[in-house]
């Protein structure tokens, strides 16, 4: 079977990582995996792991170039003659949908988020099969687009349990990271993800400010890259840290590759998103590393966190409640790796995705 996945670009993000991981696993099982995107730093990884990357501009929202780009994509797909095309985002989905009108290839879409309700977003429900990454996403698209139940398959994003295994962390990285940010002997509270307003990092910082009286050795670790258009927001966060007197307690580390190790060295991980997460990959990854998670109580994380066992929920923007829940969950002991292996493993994601492809 020859499978083509399409996404805007291959840089940082959960969708991108999911595409890379699925491509790798498809190759391992003997399938031909091709990824089409406008490029990015993960394109080399696709190729290194046995897949093929083809650069086509399936990222731009410029409607004036749409006919040219649709024709280009149609030509590429016609040459490839794949068994399945799988669109993972709205612009690639529109281009694939239009290019496929003459090709009639089996077409799969994955709805990764709570996109705005509009004709533009509706294309994600036009696949012959529609994958939703959580029950919350399924309910959302059925409420707004009345997508037939028989077209939908819920497949949680798979967690790579080779990478996210508490028994196989790089101890040297953990030691170096702790030394670099002076984390030894401290209560380490971490949040991971690109720095954007939607992540509500102000509330995270305010919670650290509240807790510094009770825990003078607390450390707030913010892991994530800053895009050019988010530099103003990043500057405002730095100003808030200074205003609250947290310069020695809150650390911005930038984007990091050893995320599993960072979860492992943390006492608590926080997911403070204002907008409901479609799944909550970072939440499942942290739990796999046996680290409790406090998250805003909406979206896909409701399927992942077992309140009182491996984490807790708090209302959006409520820094006092967040601080309270951090205290409540830190020190929790549970088998997060076993729980994630049973419910959210990469293996189950690949198996269920292949079943969708096979049904076409």
For each residue, the residues with C-beta under 8 A, 3 or more apart:
1: 31 32 83 84 357
2: 31 32 34 80 81 82 83 84
3: 26 31 32 33 34 82 83 84 86 357
4: 34 35 36 77 80 82 84 85 86
5: 19 22 23 33 34 35 36 86 87 88
6: 35 36 37 58 85 86 87 88 89 92 93 95 96
7: 10 15 16 19 35 36 37 58 87 88 89 92
8: 37 38 58 59 89 91 92
9: 16 37 38 39 40 59
10: 7 16 19 20 35 37 39 40 41 42 43 46 53
11: 16 40 41 42
12: 16 41 194 225 255
13: 16 17 194
14: 17 18 112 157 279 281 282
15: 7 18 19 88 89 112
16: 7 9 10 11 12 13 19 20 40 42
17: 13 14 20 21 42 281
18: 14 15 21 22 88 157 158 281 349
19: 5 7 10 15 16 22 23 35 88
20: 10 16 17 23 24 42 45 46 49
21: 17 18 24 25 158 160 346
22: 5 18 19 25 26 33 158 349 350 353
23: 5 19 20 26 27 33 35 46 49 51
24: 20 21 27 28 33 49 50 51
25: 21 22 28 29 346 350
26: 3 22 23 29 31 32 33 51 350
27: 23 24 30 31 32 33 49 50 51
28: 24 25 50
29: 25 26 350 354
30: 27
31: 1 2 3 26 27
32: 1 2 3 26 27 52
33: 3 5 22 23 24 26 27 46 50 51 52
34: 2 3 4 5 51 52 53 54 80 82
35: 4 5 6 7 10 19 23 43 46 51 52 53 54
36: 4 5 6 7 53 54 55 56 58 73 76 92
37: 6 7 8 9 10 40 43 53 55 56 58 59 92
38: 8 9 55 56 57 58 59 60
39: 9 10 43 53 55
40: 9 10 11 16 37 43
41: 10 11 12 44
42: 10 11 16 17 20 45 46
43: 10 35 37 39 40 46 47 53 55
44: 41 47 48
45: 20 42 48 49
46: 10 20 23 33 35 42 43 49 51 52 53
47: 43 44 51 52 53
48: 44 45
49: 20 23 24 27 45 46
50: 24 27 28 33
51: 23 24 26 27 33 34 35 46 47
52: 32 33 34 35 46 47
53: 10 34 35 36 37 39 43 46 47
54: 34 35 36 76
55: 36 37 38 39 43
56: 36 37 38 69 72 73 76
57: 38 60 65 69 72
58: 6 7 8 36 37 38 69 73 91 92 95 96
59: 8 9 37 38 91 92
60: 38 57 65 69 91
61: 91
62: 65 66
63: 66
64:
65: 57 60 62 68 69
66: 62 63 69 70 94 95 98
67: 70 71
68: 65 71 72
69: 56 57 58 60 65 66 72 73 95
70: 66 67 73 74 95 98 99
71: 67 68 74 75 99
72: 56 57 68 69 75 76
73: 36 56 58 69 70 76 77 95 96 99
74: 70 71 77 78 99 100 102 103
75: 71 72 78 79
76: 36 54 56 72 73 79 80
77: 4 73 74 80 81 82 85 96 99 100 103 105
78: 74 75 81 103
79: 75 76
80: 2 4 34 76 77
81: 2 77 78
82: 2 3 4 34 77 85 105
83: 1 2 3 105 106 357
84: 1 2 3 4 105 106 107 108 357 360
85: 4 6 77 82 96 100 105 106 107 108
86: 3 4 5 6 108 109 110 357
87: 5 6 7 92 93 96 97 107 108 109 110 124 127
88: 5 6 7 15 18 19 92 93 109 110 112
89: 6 7 8 15 92 93 112
90: 93 94 115 120 121 123 124
91: 8 58 59 60 61 94 95
92: 6 7 8 36 37 58 59 87 88 89 95 96
93: 6 87 88 89 90 96 97 109 123 124 126 127
94: 66 90 91 97 98 120 123
95: 6 58 66 69 70 73 91 92 98 99
96: 6 58 73 77 85 87 92 93 99 100 107
97: 87 93 94 100 101 107 123 126
98: 66 70 94 95 101
99: 70 71 73 74 77 95 96 102 103
100: 74 77 85 96 97 103 104 105 107
101: 97 98 104
102: 74 99
103: 74 77 78 99 100
104: 100 101
105: 77 82 83 84 85 100
106: 83 84 85 128 357 360
107: 84 85 87 96 97 100 126 127 128
108: 84 85 86 87 127 128 129 130 131 356 357 360
109: 86 87 88 93 123 124 125 126 127 129 130 131
110: 86 87 88 124 130 131 132 133 155
111: 115 124 125 130 131 132 133 137 141 278
112: 14 15 88 89 133 137 278 279
113: 137 278
114: 136 137 140 275 276 278 299
115: 90 111 118 121 124
116: 120 121
117: 121 144
118: 115 121 122
119: 122 123
120: 90 94 116 123
121: 90 115 116 117 118 124
122: 118 119 125 126 145
123: 90 93 94 97 109 119 120 126
124: 87 90 93 109 110 111 115 121 127 130 141
125: 109 111 122 130 141 145 147 151
126: 93 97 107 109 122 123
127: 87 93 107 108 109 124 130 131 151
128: 106 107 108 151 360
129: 108 109 151 152 153 356 359 360
130: 108 109 110 111 124 125 127 141 147 151 152 153
131: 108 109 110 111 127 152 153 154 155 353 356
132: 110 111 135 137 138 141 152 153 154 155
133: 110 111 112 137 154 155 156 157 278 279 300
134: 137 138 154 156 278 279 280 299 300 303
135: 132 138 139 154 300 303
136: 114 139 140 276 278 298 299 300 302 303
137: 111 112 113 114 132 133 134 140 141 154 278 279 300
138: 132 134 135 141 142 152 154
139: 135 136 142 143
140: 114 136 137 143 144
141: 111 124 125 130 132 137 138 144 145 147 152
142: 138 139 145 146 147 149 152
143: 139 140
144: 117 140 141
145: 122 125 141 142
146: 142
147: 125 130 141 142 151 152
148: 151 152
149: 142 152
150:
151: 125 127 128 129 130 147 148
152: 129 130 131 132 138 141 142 147 148 149
153: 129 130 131 132 352 355 356
154: 131 132 133 134 135 137 138
155: 110 131 132 133 348 349 352 353 356
156: 133 134 279 284 300 303 343 344 348 349
157: 14 18 133 279 281 284 344 349
158: 18 21 22 344 345 346 347 348 349 350
159: 164 281 284 285 288 340 344 345 346
160: 21 163 164 346
161: 164 165 288 337 340 341 345 346 347
162: 165 168
163: 160 260
164: 159 160 161 260 263 285 288 289 337 340
165: 161 162 168 169 260 288 337
166: 169 264 288 289 290 336 337
167:
168: 162 165
169: 165 166 173 174 260 261 264 289
170: 173 174 258 261
171: 174 175
172: 175 176
173: 169 170 176 177 258 261
174: 169 170 171 177 178 261 264 265
175: 171 172 178 179
176: 172 173 179 180
177: 173 174 180 181 183 258 261 262 265
178: 174 175 181 182 183 184 265
179: 175 176 182 184
180: 176 177
181: 177 178 219 221 251 253
182: 178 179 186 219 248
183: 177 178 186 188 219 221 265
184: 178 179
185: 217
186: 182 183 217 218 219
187: 211 215 217 218 219 267 268 330
188: 183 219 221 265 266 267 268
189: 207 208 211 218 219 220 221 266 267 268 269 270 326
190: 220 221 222 223 262 263 266 268 269 270
191: 199 201 204 220 221 222 223 224 269 270 271 272
192: 223 224 259 262 263 269 282 286
193: 196 199 223 224 271 273 282
194: 12 13 199 224 225 226 227 230
195: 199 201 222 224 225 226 227 230 233 234 237 252
196: 193 199 227 230 233
197: 200 230 233 274
198: 273 274 275
199: 191 193 194 195 196 224 272 273 274
200: 197 203 204 272 273 274 296 316 317
201: 191 195 204 205 222 237 272
202: 205 206 237 240
203: 200 206 207 272 316 317 318 319 322
204: 191 200 201 207 208 220 222 270 272 322
205: 201 202 208 209 220 237 240 241 244 246 250
206: 202 203 209 210 240 244 319
207: 189 203 204 210 211 270 319 320 322 323 326
208: 189 204 205 211 212 218 220 244 246 249 250
209: 205 206 212 244 245 246 319
210: 206 207 213 319 320 323
211: 187 189 207 208 214 215 218 323 326 327
212: 208 209 215 216 218 246 249
213: 210 216
214: 211 327
215: 187 211 212 218
216: 212 213
217: 185 186 187
218: 186 187 189 208 211 212 215 249
219: 181 182 183 186 187 188 189 249 250 251
220: 189 190 191 204 205 208 246 249 250 251
221: 181 183 188 189 190 191 250 251 253 262 266
222: 190 191 195 201 204 237 250 251 252 253
223: 190 191 192 193 253 254 255 256 259 262
224: 191 192 193 194 195 199 254 255
225: 12 194 195 254 255
226: 194 195 230 231 234 254
227: 194 195 196 230 231
228: 231
229:
230: 194 195 196 197 226 227 233 234
231: 226 227 228 234 235
232: 235 236
233: 195 196 197 230 236 237
234: 195 226 230 231 237 238 252
235: 231 232 238 239
236: 232 233 239 240
237: 195 201 202 205 222 233 234 240 241 252
238: 234 235 241 242 252
239: 235 236 242 243
240: 202 205 206 236 237 243 244
241: 205 237 238 244 246 247 250
242: 238 239 245 246 247
243: 239 240
244: 205 206 208 209 240 241
245: 209 242
246: 205 208 209 212 220 241 242 249 250
247: 241 242 250
248: 182
249: 208 212 218 219 220 246
250: 205 208 219 220 221 222 241 246 247
251: 181 219 220 221 222
252: 195 222 234 237 238
253: 181 221 222 223 256
254: 223 224 225 226
255: 12 223 224 225
256: 223 253 259 262
257:
258: 170 173 177 261 262
259: 192 223 256 262 263 282 285
260: 163 164 165 169 263 264 285 289
261: 169 170 173 174 177 258 264 265
262: 177 190 192 221 223 256 258 259 265 266
263: 164 190 192 259 260 266 269 285 286 288 289 291
264: 166 169 174 260 261 289 290 291
265: 174 177 178 183 188 261 262
266: 188 189 190 221 262 263 269 286 291
267: 187 188 189 291 330 331
268: 187 188 189 190 291 292 293 294 326 329 330
269: 189 190 191 192 263 266 282 283 286 291 292 293 294
270: 189 190 191 204 207 293 294 295 322 326
271: 191 193 277 280 282 283 293 294 295 296 301
272: 191 199 200 201 203 204 295 296 316 322
273: 193 198 199 200 276 277 295 296 299
274: 197 198 199 200 296 316 317
275: 114 198 299
276: 114 136 273 296 298 299 300
277: 271 273 280 283 295 299 300 301
278: 111 112 113 114 133 134 136 137 299 300
279: 14 112 133 134 137 156 157 284 299 300 301 303 304
280: 134 271 277 283 284 295 299 300 301 303 304
281: 14 17 18 157 159 284 285
282: 14 192 193 259 269 271 285 286
283: 269 271 277 280 286 287 293 295 301 304 305 311
284: 156 157 159 279 280 281 287 288 304 340 344
285: 159 164 259 260 263 281 282 288 289
286: 192 263 266 269 282 283 289 291 292 293 336
287: 283 284 290 291 292 293 304 305 310 311 336 339 340
288: 159 161 164 165 166 263 284 285 336 337 340 341 344
289: 164 166 169 260 263 264 285 286 336 337
290: 166 264 287 333 334 335 336 337
291: 263 264 266 267 268 269 286 287 336
292: 268 269 286 287 310 311 312 329 330 332 334
293: 268 269 270 271 283 286 287 301 305 310 311 329
294: 268 269 270 271 311 312 313 314 322 325 326 329
295: 270 271 272 273 277 280 283 301 305 311 312 313 314
296: 200 271 272 273 274 276 299 301 313 314 315 316
297: 301 302 313 314 315
298: 136 276 301 302 316
299: 114 134 136 273 275 276 277 278 279 280 296 302
300: 133 134 135 136 137 156 276 277 278 279 280 303 304
301: 271 277 279 280 283 293 295 296 297 298 304 305 313
302: 136 297 298 299 305 313
303: 134 135 136 156 279 280 300
304: 279 280 283 284 287 300 301 344
305: 283 287 293 295 301 302 310 311 312 313
306: 309 310 311 339
307: 311 312 313
308: 312
309: 306 332 334
310: 287 292 293 305 306 332 334 336 339
311: 283 287 292 293 294 295 305 306 307 329 332
312: 292 294 295 305 307 308 325 328 329
313: 294 295 296 297 301 302 305 307 325
314: 294 295 296 297 318 321 322 324 325
315: 296 297 318 321
316: 200 203 272 274 296 298
317: 200 203 274
318: 203 314 315 321 322
319: 203 206 207 209 210 322 323
320: 207 210 323 324
321: 314 315 318 324 325
322: 203 204 207 270 272 294 314 318 319 325 326
323: 207 210 211 319 320 326 327
324: 314 320 321 327 328
325: 294 312 313 314 321 322 328 329
326: 189 207 211 268 270 294 322 323 329 330
327: 211 214 323 324 330
328: 312 324 325
329: 268 292 293 294 311 312 325 326 332
330: 187 267 268 292 326 327
331: 267
332: 292 309 310 311 329
333: 290
334: 290 292 309 310 339
335: 290 338 339
336: 166 286 287 288 289 290 291 310 339 340
337: 161 164 165 166 288 289 290 340 341
338: 335 341 342
339: 287 306 310 334 335 336 342 343
340: 159 161 164 284 287 288 336 337 343 344 345
341: 161 288 337 338 345
342: 338 339 345
343: 156 339 340 348
344: 156 157 158 159 284 288 304 340 348
345: 158 159 161 340 341 342 348 349
346: 21 25 158 159 160 161 349 350
347: 158 161 350 351
348: 155 156 158 343 344 345 351 352
349: 18 22 155 156 157 158 345 346 352 353
350: 22 25 26 29 158 346 347 353 354
351: 347 348 354 355
352: 153 155 348 349 355 356
353: 22 131 155 349 350 356 357
354: 29 350 351 357 358
355: 153 351 352 358 359
356: 108 129 131 153 155 352 353 359 360
357: 1 3 83 84 86 106 108 353 354 360
358: 354 355
359: 129 355 356
360: 84 106 108 128 129 356 357
